[in-house]
Amino acid sequence: MSLGLGIILFAIGAVLAFALNITVDWINLQMVGYILMAAGAVVIVLGIILIARRRRTVTTSHSAVDPATGERVRRDETSAPDVY
């Protein structure tokens, strides 16, 4: 979702900055376009960082001796942490 939002912000900003040739007295549309492009770039970078963090896995291993049989029991778990 964050990558898509970043691309949309960047595209709207590029249209405002480069494609429109409209002059409005109370707002500079070209500056708004540049601001939206910068915000889109920041959102894209944050999205890439969050995706890279999501790929990490956590491995836990437990060793114990079963008191009933005296056998050694080993339990391995692999999971990916939830990133929001």
SULJO-V955455 format. One record per residue. N is the residue number from 1. PHI is phi in whole degrees, -180 to 180 (NA if undefined). NEAR is the number of other C-alpha atoms within 8 Angstrom. D_LAST is the distance of its C-alpha to the last C-alpha in Angstrom with 2 decimals. Layout:
# SULJO-V955455
n;phi;near;d_last
N;PHI;NEAR;D_LAST
N;PHI;NEAR;D_LAST
This chain:
# SULJO-V955455
n;phi;near;d_last
1;NA;4;11.51
2;-70;9;11.32
3;-66;10;14.27
4;-64;7;16.22
5;-63;11;15.86
6;-64;14;17.02
7;-66;11;19.89
8;-64;9;20.96
9;-60;12;21.07
10;-65;14;23.01
11;-67;9;25.36
12;-64;11;26.17
13;-63;14;26.80
14;-66;12;29.07
15;-64;10;31.01
16;-65;12;31.54
17;-79;13;32.54
18;-115;8;34.76
19;-95;7;35.78
20;-85;7;36.77
21;-123;5;40.09
22;-113;5;40.04
23;-110;6;41.04
24;-121;7;39.85
25;-69;5;41.44
26;-92;4;38.68
27;-150;5;35.72
28;-94;9;35.58
29;-66;11;33.70
30;-67;9;33.80
31;-67;8;32.00
32;-61;11;29.33
33;-62;14;28.92
34;-64;11;28.53
35;-65;9;25.92
36;-65;12;23.88
37;-65;14;24.31
38;-66;9;23.09
39;-64;11;19.99
40;-63;14;19.35
41;-64;11;19.88
42;-64;9;17.44
43;-65;12;14.65
44;-64;13;15.72
45;-64;8;15.74
46;-64;9;12.24
47;-62;10;11.10
48;-65;9;13.35
49;-63;8;12.13
50;-66;9;8.49
51;-67;8;10.32
52;-65;8;12.72
53;-70;8;10.52
54;-69;10;9.15
55;-81;7;12.89
56;-71;8;13.82
57;-122;8;15.33
58;-117;8;16.67
59;-114;8;20.27
60;-125;7;22.08
61;-131;8;25.77
62;-121;7;28.07
63;-122;8;31.84
64;-154;7;34.18
65;-108;8;37.70
66;-73;9;38.35
67;-67;6;40.94
68;-74;4;42.69
69;-108;5;43.47
70;80;7;43.00
71;-84;7;40.89
72;-85;8;38.01
73;-114;8;34.68
74;-124;8;31.71
75;-128;7;28.20
76;-115;8;25.53
77;-131;7;21.87
78;-129;8;19.39
79;-147;7;15.73
80;-105;9;12.51
81;-70;8;9.81
82;-78;5;6.53
83;-120;6;3.76
84;-112;2;0.00
